[in-house]
Amino acid sequence: MHSTRTKQDVFKWEKGADDFFHRHLWQGRSIPGSSQAGRIAILGGMKNTNTAAPTLRLWLMMVLEFAIWGAWLPLIWGYMGAQVADGGLGFTPAQTAWVGSAFAIASIVGIFFSSQFADRTFAAEKFMAASHFVGGLAILGMYWAKDFPTFFGLMLVHSLLYVPTISVSNSIAFTHMKNAEKEFGLVRMGGTIGWILAAWPLFFLLEGKTGAAATTAKANIFLVAGIASLLLAAYSLTLPHTPPKRAAAGEGGLAWLKAVKYLSKPFLLVLFVVTFIDSVIHNGYFLLAGNFLGDKNAADIAQKWIMPVMSIGQVAEIATMAVLGSVLARLGWKTTMILGILGHAARFAVFAFMPQNQVMIIAVQVLHGVCYAFFFATLYIFIDAAFPKDVRSSAQSLFNLLVLGLGDLAAKWYFIPLQERLTENGTTDYRQLFLVPSAMSLAAAVILLVAFWPPRSLATASETPDDLETEPQLAR
């Protein structure tokens, strides 16, 4: 009588055999009935599941990835809006908004083109190298660009190439980590450190400069970002090889379409909706916090201290990323993400009910680490576990469409007009303003609590076997 063996059976057998040989061969034990040469030959024909993950190399990739973004984002707005006589570009609010929308445009385009190439056509590390090389040249050119069409065109080119690499860098990390739940927080921590480190060159470049000279010197943000991008382009060629995954037999070649179809699963659709809500809240914080912290009728924090106060959240993010693996192991997907969402509710509640309590306002900034790590970082880990390996870059981009694109646009369209409506004679009703995102956070948490039920059998990325059909180079 014949017995059929599925790919899953083969994987389980190989995994068990690999673990068995590892325990006996590498720990000096003998394997009954086998010679040393035989054991080595058997091990040589199997996938080695005990190779250490290149965590440090992946961490450094994240440092450079987010240093690029962190170099220009905080200071570009003042540089664009300042008058030419004051050292700026003199852009109108509409022109500034167009430049600010480049990331959103790129997040939409990236799903259909860039992530498709990363999933199906190019090795991920080569995609990173090419994207950061051309994107780096584009943002370097912004240093010399003074007119709107050239400046916006270069920013659009940079964004179209940079935004997809956020998802692709996640994909590279997840492919080569042995245990994503434990390791991704530590790897992604590098991104937060890179964002903070990007500010230091600007500190020295702006040191001692005031007025028009200081505004003009802000153009150096594009040199810092461009150099970091070119460094990452070169470094990407040294990253672990991450080959493209061809479509499984009988499936179309469009990775983004396959990723979208997975939203028919109720738990993924619920997560998609909640991610949109949380992305609107997250982006709304960065739109509203600066004015609130500096408002003399509210927090009344000196202008020079606003960025340091907001950076408390980034420092807290580093610490939260470090413990994310332990939290996930103890609390699971749902509870961890709910805590991340409730962090927004708590922070905005403090803003609403204690707008002049500087101690509480400064202290509550530590919740930014909880908000980002417990929801967004956990989200990326969950996506890697829930979607097939051959569409993971596209799946990451699908959710980044919300985080970087639609959520950002919705925040601008909703919160900026809302603040204008709640402002009379220069005084903003911050209680009414901040109760809105606080209520949105509570609603998102309830939706997740009631409707988000991922299958108990959902494997983590480290437990998902390589697909012998779509990943021949990884499974060999």
C-alpha positions in Angstrom: 0.0 0.0 0.0 1.4 3.4 -1.1 1.6 6.4 1.2 1.5 9.9 -0.2 3.7 12.6 1.3 2.8 16.3 1.1 5.3 19.1 1.0 4.2 19.9 4.6 5.0 16.3 5.6 8.4 16.6 3.9 9.1 19.8 5.7 8.2 18.5 9.1 10.3 15.4 8.5 13.3 17.5 7.4 12.9 19.9 10.3 12.7 17.1 12.8 15.7 15.3 11.2 17.7 18.5 11.1 17.0 19.2 14.8 17.9 15.5 15.6 21.2 15.6 13.7 22.0 19.0 15.2 21.6 17.7 18.8 23.7 14.7 18.2 26.3 15.7 15.7 27.1 19.2 16.9 26.8 18.4 20.6 29.2 15.5 20.3 26.6 12.7 20.6 26.7 9.7 18.4 23.8 8.7 16.0 23.2 5.0 16.2 23.8 3.2 13.0 25.4 6.0 11.1 28.9 7.0 10.3 30.4 10.5 10.7 30.7 10.8 6.9 27.1 9.7 6.5 25.9 12.2 9.0 27.8 15.0 7.3 26.5 14.0 3.9 22.9 13.9 5.1 23.3 17.3 6.8 24.9 18.7 3.7 21.8 17.9 1.6 19.4 19.5 4.1 18.6 23.1 4.7 20.5 24.4 7.7 18.0 25.8 10.1 20.6 26.6 12.7 22.5 29.4 11.0 22.5 32.5 13.1 20.3 35.3 11.8 22.3 38.4 10.5 20.6 40.6 13.1 23.4 43.3 13.2 23.4 43.6 9.4 19.7 44.0 9.3 19.8 46.5 12.1 22.3 48.6 10.3 20.1 48.5 7.2 17.2 49.9 9.2 19.5 52.7 10.7 20.4 53.9 7.2 16.8 53.4 5.8 15.2 55.7 8.4 18.2 58.1 8.6 17.3 59.2 5.0 13.7 60.1 5.9 14.6 61.6 9.3 17.2 63.9 7.8 14.8 66.0 5.7 11.2 65.5 7.1 11.4 67.7 10.3 12.9 70.8 8.6 11.7 70.8 5.0 8.4 72.6 5.8 10.0 75.8 7.2 12.5 75.8 4.3 9.8 75.6 1.6 7.4 78.1 3.2 10.0 80.8 4.1 10.2 83.7 1.7 13.1 83.8 -0.7 14.5 86.9 1.0 14.6 85.0 4.2 16.5 82.1 2.7 13.6 79.9 1.8 11.9 78.8 -1.4 8.8 81.0 -1.1 6.4 78.2 -2.0 2.7 78.8 -1.6 0.6 76.6 0.8 -0.7 74.6 -2.2 2.8 74.0 -3.5 4.0 72.9 -0.1 1.0 70.5 0.2 1.9 69.0 -3.2 5.4 68.3 -2.0 4.0 66.9 1.2 1.7 64.6 -0.8 4.6 62.9 -2.7 4.9 60.1 -0.1 1.1 59.4 -0.4 1.4 59.3 -4.2 4.4 57.0 -4.0 2.6 54.6 -1.5 -0.2 54.2 -4.0 2.0 53.7 -7.1 4.3 51.4 -5.1 1.7 48.7 -4.7 1.2 48.3 -8.4 4.7 48.6 -9.6 7.6 48.7 -7.2 6.5 46.0 -4.7 5.4 43.9 -7.7 9.0 44.0 -9.0 10.4 43.2 -5.5 8.1 40.2 -5.0 8.3 38.7 -8.5 11.2 40.0 -10.5 14.2 41.4 -8.7 16.2 40.2 -5.7 15.2 42.4 -2.8 18.7 43.6 -2.0 19.3 44.6 -5.6 16.0 46.4 -5.7 17.1 48.3 -2.6 20.5 49.2 -4.1 19.0 50.5 -7.4 16.2 52.4 -5.6 18.5 54.1 -3.1 21.1 55.0 -5.7 18.6 56.8 -8.1 16.5 58.1 -5.2 19.7 59.4 -3.5 20.7 61.3 -6.6 17.2 62.8 -6.8 17.2 64.1 -3.3 20.8 65.4 -3.6 19.5 67.4 -6.6 16.9 69.1 -4.3 19.8 70.9 -2.6 20.2 73.0 -5.8 16.6 73.1 -6.9 14.9 76.5 -6.2 11.8 76.5 -8.5 8.7 74.5 -7.6 8.5 72.2 -10.8 12.0 71.0 -10.4 11.8 70.6 -6.6 8.5 68.8 -6.7 9.7 66.6 -9.6 12.8 65.5 -7.7 10.9 64.9 -4.5 8.4 62.7 -6.5 11.2 60.7 -8.0 12.8 60.2 -4.6 9.5 59.2 -3.0 8.5 56.8 -5.8 11.8 55.0 -5.2 12.2 55.4 -1.4 8.7 54.5 -0.1 8.7 51.0 -1.5 12.0 50.3 0.2 10.3 50.7 3.6 8.3 47.6 2.8 11.1 45.8 1.0 13.5 46.3 4.0 10.9 44.8 6.2 10.6 41.9 3.8 14.4 41.3 3.8 14.5 41.4 7.6 11.6 38.9 8.0 13.1 36.5 5.4 16.3 36.2 7.3 15.3 36.4 10.9 14.9 33.1 12.7 12.2 34.3 15.0 10.4 37.5 13.8 8.4 38.0 17.0 11.6 38.1 19.1 14.0 39.8 16.7 12.0 42.4 14.7 11.7 44.8 17.5 15.5 44.9 18.0 16.1 45.1 14.2 13.5 47.9 13.7 14.9 49.8 16.7 17.7 50.6 14.3 15.3 52.7 12.3 14.5 54.9 15.3 18.1 55.3 16.1 18.8 56.2 12.5 16.1 58.9 12.6 17.6 60.4 15.7 21.2 60.2 14.4 20.2 62.0 11.2 19.6 65.2 13.3 23.2 65.4 14.5 24.9 66.6 11.2 22.2 69.2 11.0 22.9 70.4 14.5 26.5 71.3 13.5 25.5 72.7 10.1 23.0 75.0 11.7 25.1 75.9 14.8 25.5 79.6 15.2 23.2 80.6 12.3 20.1 82.7 12.7 17.5 84.3 10.4 18.0 83.9 6.7 21.4 82.2 7.2 19.8 79.5 9.3 16.9 79.0 6.8 19.4 78.8 3.8 21.5 76.3 5.8 18.4 74.0 6.0 19.0 73.0 2.4 21.8 70.8 3.8 19.1 68.3 4.9 19.1 67.1 1.3 22.8 66.5 1.2 22.6 64.5 4.5 19.7 62.5 3.1 21.3 61.9 -0.3 24.6 60.8 1.2 22.8 58.3 3.5 20.8 57.0 0.6 23.9 56.4 -1.5 25.6 54.7 1.5 22.6 52.4 1.8 22.6 51.7 -2.0 26.2 50.4 -1.6 25.5 48.6 1.7 22.4 46.9 0.2 24.7 44.9 -2.1 26.2 43.2 1.0 22.8 42.2 2.5 21.8 38.5 2.5 20.5 37.4 -0.8 16.7 37.6 -0.9 15.5 36.1 -4.3 12.2 37.0 -5.9 9.4 34.4 -5.4 7.5 33.4 -8.5 3.8 32.9 -8.5 2.5 29.5 -7.6 1.2 27.3 -10.4 -2.3 28.3 -11.5 -2.0 31.8 -10.0 -1.6 35.1 -11.7 1.7 36.9 -11.7 0.3 40.1 -10.0 1.5 39.9 -6.4 -0.5 43.0 -5.3 -3.7 41.4 -6.6 -3.1 38.3 -4.6 -2.4 40.4 -1.5 -5.6 42.3 -2.0 -7.6 39.1 -2.3 -6.4 38.1 1.1 -8.4 40.9 2.6 -11.5 38.7 2.0 -10.4 37.0 5.2 -12.4 38.7 8.0 -9.6 39.1 10.4 -7.4 40.8 7.8 -10.1 43.1 6.6 -10.8 44.2 10.2 -7.1 44.8 10.7 -7.0 46.8 7.5 -9.8 49.1 8.7 -8.3 49.5 12.1 -4.9 50.3 10.6 -6.5 53.1 8.5 -8.1 54.6 11.7 -4.9 54.4 13.7 -2.9 55.8 10.8 -5.1 58.9 10.6 -4.6 59.3 14.4 -0.9 58.7 14.2 -0.4 61.3 11.4 -2.8 63.7 13.1 -0.5 63.8 16.1 2.4 65.1 14.0 0.1 67.7 12.4 -1.3 69.0 15.7 1.3 68.5 18.4 3.9 71.1 17.3 1.4 74.0 17.5 -0.1 72.8 20.7 3.2 72.4 22.5 4.3 75.9 21.5 0.9 77.7 22.0 1.1 80.2 24.9 -2.5 79.5 25.7 -1.8 75.8 26.1 1.4 73.9 26.9 3.6 77.1 26.3 6.8 75.2 25.7 9.7 77.3 24.3 10.2 76.7 20.6 13.8 75.4 21.0 12.4 72.7 23.3 9.6 71.5 21.2 11.7 69.0 19.1 13.5 67.7 22.2 10.1 67.1 24.0 8.7 65.3 21.0 12.0 63.2 20.7 11.2 61.7 24.1 8.7 59.6 22.3 11.4 58.4 19.9 13.7 57.5 22.9 10.8 55.6 24.4 10.2 53.9 21.1 13.8 52.4 21.3 13.0 51.0 24.7 9.6 49.6 23.7 11.1 48.0 20.6 13.6 46.2 22.8 10.9 44.5 24.8 8.4 44.0 22.0 9.3 40.3 21.6 8.7 39.6 25.2 5.4 41.5 25.2 4.2 39.6 22.1 5.1 36.3 23.6 3.2 37.1 26.7 0.1 39.0 25.4 -0.3 37.9 21.8 -1.3 39.8 18.7 -4.6 41.3 19.7 -3.8 42.6 23.2 -0.5 44.1 22.1 -2.1 46.0 19.3 -5.0 47.2 21.4 -2.5 48.6 24.0 -0.7 50.4 21.1 -4.0 52.0 20.0 -5.0 52.9 23.6 -1.7 54.8 24.0 -3.1 57.3 21.5 -6.3 57.7 23.5 -4.4 58.3 26.7 -2.0 60.8 25.2 -4.7 62.9 23.5 -6.8 62.7 26.7 -4.0 64.4 28.6 -3.7 67.0 25.9 -7.5 67.6 26.1 -8.0 67.8 29.8 -4.6 69.1 31.0 -3.5 71.4 28.2 -1.5 73.6 30.5 0.1 70.9 32.7 3.6 70.9 31.2 4.8 68.0 33.5 2.0 65.7 32.3 2.3 66.7 28.7 6.0 66.1 28.6 5.7 62.8 30.6 3.0 61.4 28.3 5.3 61.7 25.3 6.7 58.3 26.4 3.5 56.7 25.1 4.7 57.3 21.6 6.9 54.3 21.9 3.9 52.2 23.0 1.8 53.6 20.2 4.3 52.8 17.4 6.0 49.6 18.6 2.9 47.9 20.0 0.7 48.6 17.0 2.7 49.4 13.9 5.8 47.2 14.5 3.5 44.4 15.6 1.4 45.0 12.5 4.4 44.4 10.2 5.3 41.2 12.1 1.7 40.0 11.8 1.5 40.8 8.0 4.6 38.7 7.5 3.0 35.8 9.3 -0.4 36.1 7.7 0.4 36.5 4.1 2.2 34.0 1.7 5.9 34.5 1.2 5.5 35.3 -2.5 3.5 38.5 -1.9 4.9 39.8 1.4 6.5 43.0 -0.1 3.1 43.7 -1.7 1.3 43.0 1.5 3.6 45.3 3.4 3.0 48.0 0.8 -0.8 47.4 0.9 -0.8 48.3 4.6 1.8 51.1 4.1 -0.7 52.6 1.7 -2.7 53.4 4.8 0.2 54.3 7.1 2.1 56.5 4.7 -0.6 57.4 2.1 -4.3 57.4 2.7 -4.0 57.8 6.5 -1.7 60.8 6.0 -3.9 62.4 3.5 -7.0 61.8 5.6 -5.3 63.3 8.6 -4.5 66.5 6.6 -8.0 66.8 5.1 -9.7 66.2 8.5 -7.6 67.6 11.3 -6.3 70.8 9.7 -9.8 72.1 8.8 -11.1 70.8 12.2 -8.4 72.9 14.0 -9.4 75.9 12.0 -13.0 75.5 12.9 -12.2 75.2 16.6 -9.9 78.3 16.6 -11.4 81.8 17.2 -9.3 84.9 17.6 -6.1 82.9 17.7 -7.4 80.7 20.5 -7.9 77.0 19.9 -10.4 74.8 21.8 -7.9 72.0 22.4 -10.3 70.0 24.6 -12.7 69.6 21.7 -9.9 69.1 19.2 -8.1 66.4 21.0 -11.2 64.5 22.2 -11.8 63.6 18.6 -8.6 61.5 18.0 -9.0 60.1 21.6 -12.5 58.9 20.7 -11.3 57.5 17.4 -8.6 55.5 19.3 -11.2 54.1 21.7 -13.4 53.1 18.7 -10.5 51.4 16.9 -9.6 49.5 20.1 -13.2 48.3 20.5 -13.3 47.1 16.9 -10.1 45.2 17.3 -11.3 43.7 20.6 -14.7 42.6 19.2 -14.0 41.7 15.6 -10.3 40.7 15.2 -10.0 37.0 15.6 -6.9 35.6 13.8 -6.7 31.8 13.6 -5.0 30.2 16.5 -3.0 28.1 14.1 -1.5 31.2 12.4 2.2 30.5 12.1 4.9 33.0 12.9 7.3 33.9 10.2 10.0 31.7 11.7 7.7 28.7 11.6 6.4 29.1 8.1 8.2 26.6 5.8 9.9 27.6 2.6 7.6 26.9 -0.3 9.4 24.5 -2.6 7.4 25.7 -5.6 7.6 29.5 -5.3 10.9 29.8 -3.4 13.3 27.3 -5.0 16.4 29.4 -4.1 15.4 29.7 -0.5 14.3 26.1 -0.1 17.2 24.4 -1.8 
